[in-house]
Amino acid sequence: MSINASGMVLEREAENEVQPMIETDNVAHERESETMIEGSSEAPKIKKHRGPTKKTDIHARTLEERTPIILNCYGQPIGPTRKDVKDLSRFLGTIARTTEFAPLNYVNWPSVPTHDQIWEYVLEKFMIPPEGRSWVLETVNLSWRGYKSKLKKMYLEAVDKGSNLDELYELVPEDELKDLISYWNTSPVKEQSKKNKRNREKLDDMHTLGPSSYAALRHKLKQADPNKQEPSKAKVYRESRIRNPKKTYKTSYGNTKANM
């Protein structure tokens, strides 16, 4: 790790780092990618990706227009509707890409000094009980880490092609990008990144919930139960691994089937 001239500590690269599965709506880092069907002879379908979500409508909300959010006993959002929960999660992703709220050149999320500002801003757009603060900040943390991983990939691709970094400079303030590039090019970080990538490639039992969360799935299963009982871990696991036969997936389904 290193410290820049302004005292900011550069981030240990989180790209492909193996993380415990955290039950949030921001689960892109742990969900199954849709690229290849196991055993399929058909050519993989290329999935078109839209640009990053901006949620300008939510950022433009007034205090009177705030959406109330219902939490479960763990402080995780479950309602009032699935759309409200997804909107909240995607809105938090936009905060993670805003350097005023989430500067990119800190060593880890606890060292970022803007947690209070993030929480206060979220409360201007959503009515969330205080118990939801931890989930909100952890969701921004996961998006922040994922965003830096994306930026590093863009940087490495530009270097491989001998391209300039104009696209990156449009996304990241110059001082922060220079800090990141300096850090990414240190030997310890390069070695750690290789190790993280090897570990990440070993994971082949991903959920298929997309932008939904385990909390929302548990709530849905509980409401569908005649006795309104909490679903078992086994049932949550099975429901979170259902694959759509019309979609393509990156990894094998063998281990998941065996676990079921």
Contacts in CASP RR format, 6 or more apart in sequence:
PFRMAT RR
TARGET T0000
AUTHOR 0000-0000-0000
METHOD contacts of the structure
MODEL  1
MSINASGMVLEREAENEVQPMIETDNVAHERESETMIEGSSEAPKIKKHR
GPTKKTDIHARTLEERTPIILNCYGQPIGPTRKDVKDLSRFLGTIARTTE
FAPLNYVNWPSVPTHDQIWEYVLEKFMIPPEGRSWVLETVNLSWRGYKSK
LKKMYLEAVDKGSNLDELYELVPEDELKDLISYWNTSPVKEQSKKNKRNR
EKLDDMHTLGPSSYAALRHKLKQADPNKQEPSKAKVYRESRIRNPKKTYK
TSYGNTKANM
1 9 0 8 1.000
1 10 0 8 1.000
1 12 0 8 1.000
1 107 0 8 1.000
1 183 0 8 1.000
2 9 0 8 1.000
2 10 0 8 1.000
2 182 0 8 1.000
2 183 0 8 1.000
2 186 0 8 1.000
3 9 0 8 1.000
3 10 0 8 1.000
4 10 0 8 1.000
4 105 0 8 1.000
4 175 0 8 1.000
4 179 0 8 1.000
4 182 0 8 1.000
6 175 0 8 1.000
8 103 0 8 1.000
8 105 0 8 1.000
8 106 0 8 1.000
8 179 0 8 1.000
9 105 0 8 1.000
9 106 0 8 1.000
9 107 0 8 1.000
9 111 0 8 1.000
10 105 0 8 1.000
10 106 0 8 1.000
10 107 0 8 1.000
10 179 0 8 1.000
10 180 0 8 1.000
10 182 0 8 1.000
10 183 0 8 1.000
11 104 0 8 1.000
11 105 0 8 1.000
11 106 0 8 1.000
11 107 0 8 1.000
11 108 0 8 1.000
11 148 0 8 1.000
11 180 0 8 1.000
11 183 0 8 1.000
12 107 0 8 1.000
12 108 0 8 1.000
12 189 0 8 1.000
12 192 0 8 1.000
13 148 0 8 1.000
13 149 0 8 1.000
13 152 0 8 1.000
13 183 0 8 1.000
13 184 0 8 1.000
13 189 0 8 1.000
13 192 0 8 1.000
13 193 0 8 1.000
13 196 0 8 1.000
14 145 0 8 1.000
14 146 0 8 1.000
14 148 0 8 1.000
14 149 0 8 1.000
14 196 0 8 1.000
15 146 0 8 1.000
15 148 0 8 1.000
15 149 0 8 1.000
15 152 0 8 1.000
15 153 0 8 1.000
15 193 0 8 1.000
15 196 0 8 1.000
15 197 0 8 1.000
16 149 0 8 1.000
16 193 0 8 1.000
16 196 0 8 1.000
16 197 0 8 1.000
16 199 0 8 1.000
16 200 0 8 1.000
16 201 0 8 1.000
17 145 0 8 1.000
17 196 0 8 1.000
17 199 0 8 1.000
17 200 0 8 1.000
18 196 0 8 1.000
18 199 0 8 1.000
18 200 0 8 1.000
18 203 0 8 1.000
19 29 0 8 1.000
19 30 0 8 1.000
21 30 0 8 1.000
21 207 0 8 1.000
22 30 0 8 1.000
22 138 0 8 1.000
22 142 0 8 1.000
23 74 0 8 1.000
23 76 0 8 1.000
23 213 0 8 1.000
23 214 0 8 1.000
23 215 0 8 1.000
24 76 0 8 1.000
24 89 0 8 1.000
24 135 0 8 1.000
24 138 0 8 1.000
24 139 0 8 1.000
24 142 0 8 1.000
24 213 0 8 1.000
25 77 0 8 1.000
25 85 0 8 1.000
25 86 0 8 1.000
25 88 0 8 1.000
25 89 0 8 1.000
25 90 0 8 1.000
25 139 0 8 1.000
25 211 0 8 1.000
25 212 0 8 1.000
25 213 0 8 1.000
25 216 0 8 1.000
26 89 0 8 1.000
26 92 0 8 1.000
26 93 0 8 1.000
26 139 0 8 1.000
26 142 0 8 1.000
26 143 0 8 1.000
26 211 0 8 1.000
27 207 0 8 1.000
27 209 0 8 1.000
27 210 0 8 1.000
27 211 0 8 1.000
27 212 0 8 1.000
27 213 0 8 1.000
28 146 0 8 1.000
28 210 0 8 1.000
28 211 0 8 1.000
29 142 0 8 1.000
29 145 0 8 1.000
29 146 0 8 1.000
30 206 0 8 1.000
30 207 0 8 1.000
31 206 0 8 1.000
31 207 0 8 1.000
31 208 0 8 1.000
31 209 0 8 1.000
31 210 0 8 1.000
32 206 0 8 1.000
32 207 0 8 1.000
32 208 0 8 1.000
32 243 0 8 1.000
32 249 0 8 1.000
32 250 0 8 1.000
32 251 0 8 1.000
33 206 0 8 1.000
33 249 0 8 1.000
33 250 0 8 1.000
33 251 0 8 1.000
34 45 0 8 1.000
34 47 0 8 1.000
34 247 0 8 1.000
34 248 0 8 1.000
34 249 0 8 1.000
34 250 0 8 1.000
35 44 0 8 1.000
35 45 0 8 1.000
35 47 0 8 1.000
35 248 0 8 1.000
35 249 0 8 1.000
35 250 0 8 1.000
36 44 0 8 1.000
36 248 0 8 1.000
36 249 0 8 1.000
36 250 0 8 1.000
37 44 0 8 1.000
37 248 0 8 1.000
37 249 0 8 1.000
38 249 0 8 1.000
38 251 0 8 1.000
38 252 0 8 1.000
38 253 0 8 1.000
38 254 0 8 1.000
40 248 0 8 1.000
44 248 0 8 1.000
45 248 0 8 1.000
47 248 0 8 1.000
52 94 0 8 1.000
52 97 0 8 1.000
53 90 0 8 1.000
53 93 0 8 1.000
53 94 0 8 1.000
54 94 0 8 1.000
55 87 0 8 1.000
55 90 0 8 1.000
55 91 0 8 1.000
55 94 0 8 1.000
58 87 0 8 1.000
58 91 0 8 1.000
58 125 0 8 1.000
59 91 0 8 1.000
59 94 0 8 1.000
59 125 0 8 1.000
61 67 0 8 1.000
61 124 0 8 1.000
61 125 0 8 1.000
63 124 0 8 1.000
66 124 0 8 1.000
66 125 0 8 1.000
66 126 0 8 1.000
66 127 0 8 1.000
67 84 0 8 1.000
67 87 0 8 1.000
67 88 0 8 1.000
67 125 0 8 1.000
67 126 0 8 1.000
67 127 0 8 1.000
68 80 0 8 1.000
68 126 0 8 1.000
68 127 0 8 1.000
69 77 0 8 1.000
69 79 0 8 1.000
69 80 0 8 1.000
69 84 0 8 1.000
69 85 0 8 1.000
69 88 0 8 1.000
69 126 0 8 1.000
69 127 0 8 1.000
69 128 0 8 1.000
69 129 0 8 1.000
70 77 0 8 1.000
70 78 0 8 1.000
70 79 0 8 1.000
70 80 0 8 1.000
71 77 0 8 1.000
71 78 0 8 1.000
71 128 0 8 1.000
71 129 0 8 1.000
71 131 0 8 1.000
71 132 0 8 1.000
71 135 0 8 1.000
72 78 0 8 1.000
72 215 0 8 1.000
72 218 0 8 1.000
72 219 0 8 1.000
74 215 0 8 1.000
75 129 0 8 1.000
75 131 0 8 1.000
75 132 0 8 1.000
75 134 0 8 1.000
75 135 0 8 1.000
76 132 0 8 1.000
76 135 0 8 1.000
76 213 0 8 1.000
76 215 0 8 1.000
77 84 0 8 1.000
77 85 0 8 1.000
77 88 0 8 1.000
77 89 0 8 1.000
77 128 0 8 1.000
77 132 0 8 1.000
77 135 0 8 1.000
77 213 0 8 1.000
77 215 0 8 1.000
77 216 0 8 1.000
78 85 0 8 1.000
78 215 0 8 1.000
78 216 0 8 1.000
78 219 0 8 1.000
79 85 0 8 1.000
79 216 0 8 1.000
79 219 0 8 1.000
82 212 0 8 1.000
82 216 0 8 1.000
85 212 0 8 1.000
85 213 0 8 1.000
85 216 0 8 1.000
86 211 0 8 1.000
86 212 0 8 1.000
88 126 0 8 1.000
88 128 0 8 1.000
89 139 0 8 1.000
89 211 0 8 1.000
89 213 0 8 1.000
90 211 0 8 1.000
91 122 0 8 1.000
91 125 0 8 1.000
91 126 0 8 1.000
92 122 0 8 1.000
92 136 0 8 1.000
92 139 0 8 1.000
92 140 0 8 1.000
92 143 0 8 1.000
93 139 0 8 1.000
93 140 0 8 1.000
93 143 0 8 1.000
93 147 0 8 1.000
95 101 0 8 1.000
95 102 0 8 1.000
95 118 0 8 1.000
95 121 0 8 1.000
95 122 0 8 1.000
95 140 0 8 1.000
95 143 0 8 1.000
96 102 0 8 1.000
96 140 0 8 1.000
96 141 0 8 1.000
96 143 0 8 1.000
96 144 0 8 1.000
96 146 0 8 1.000
96 147 0 8 1.000
97 143 0 8 1.000
97 147 0 8 1.000
97 171 0 8 1.000
99 172 0 8 1.000
99 173 0 8 1.000
99 176 0 8 1.000
100 114 0 8 1.000
101 114 0 8 1.000
101 117 0 8 1.000
101 118 0 8 1.000
101 121 0 8 1.000
101 140 0 8 1.000
102 112 0 8 1.000
102 114 0 8 1.000
102 118 0 8 1.000
102 140 0 8 1.000
102 144 0 8 1.000
103 112 0 8 1.000
103 114 0 8 1.000
103 176 0 8 1.000
104 144 0 8 1.000
104 147 0 8 1.000
104 148 0 8 1.000
104 151 0 8 1.000
104 172 0 8 1.000
104 176 0 8 1.000
104 177 0 8 1.000
104 179 0 8 1.000
104 180 0 8 1.000
105 175 0 8 1.000
105 176 0 8 1.000
105 179 0 8 1.000
105 180 0 8 1.000
105 183 0 8 1.000
106 112 0 8 1.000
109 137 0 8 1.000
109 141 0 8 1.000
109 144 0 8 1.000
109 145 0 8 1.000
112 144 0 8 1.000
115 137 0 8 1.000
118 136 0 8 1.000
118 137 0 8 1.000
118 140 0 8 1.000
119 133 0 8 1.000
119 136 0 8 1.000
119 137 0 8 1.000
122 128 0 8 1.000
122 136 0 8 1.000
128 136 0 8 1.000
148 180 0 8 1.000
151 168 0 8 1.000
151 171 0 8 1.000
151 172 0 8 1.000
151 177 0 8 1.000
151 180 0 8 1.000
152 180 0 8 1.000
152 184 0 8 1.000
154 167 0 8 1.000
154 168 0 8 1.000
155 165 0 8 1.000
155 168 0 8 1.000
155 180 0 8 1.000
155 181 0 8 1.000
155 184 0 8 1.000
157 163 0 8 1.000
158 164 0 8 1.000
158 165 0 8 1.000
158 167 0 8 1.000
158 168 0 8 1.000
165 177 0 8 1.000
168 177 0 8 1.000
169 177 0 8 1.000
172 180 0 8 1.000
183 189 0 8 1.000
184 190 0 8 1.000
184 193 0 8 1.000
203 251 0 8 1.000
204 251 0 8 1.000
204 252 0 8 1.000
204 254 0 8 1.000
204 255 0 8 1.000
204 256 0 8 1.000
205 241 0 8 1.000
205 251 0 8 1.000
205 255 0 8 1.000
205 256 0 8 1.000
205 259 0 8 1.000
206 251 0 8 1.000
207 214 0 8 1.000
207 240 0 8 1.000
207 241 0 8 1.000
208 240 0 8 1.000
208 241 0 8 1.000
208 242 0 8 1.000
208 243 0 8 1.000
208 244 0 8 1.000
208 249 0 8 1.000
209 217 0 8 1.000
209 240 0 8 1.000
214 236 0 8 1.000
214 240 0 8 1.000
217 236 0 8 1.000
217 239 0 8 1.000
217 240 0 8 1.000
218 230 0 8 1.000
218 231 0 8 1.000
218 236 0 8 1.000
221 231 0 8 1.000
221 235 0 8 1.000
221 236 0 8 1.000
221 239 0 8 1.000
222 228 0 8 1.000
222 229 0 8 1.000
222 230 0 8 1.000
222 231 0 8 1.000
225 231 0 8 1.000
231 239 0 8 1.000
237 259 0 8 1.000
237 260 0 8 1.000
238 260 0 8 1.000
241 256 0 8 1.000
241 260 0 8 1.000
243 249 0 8 1.000
243 253 0 8 1.000
END
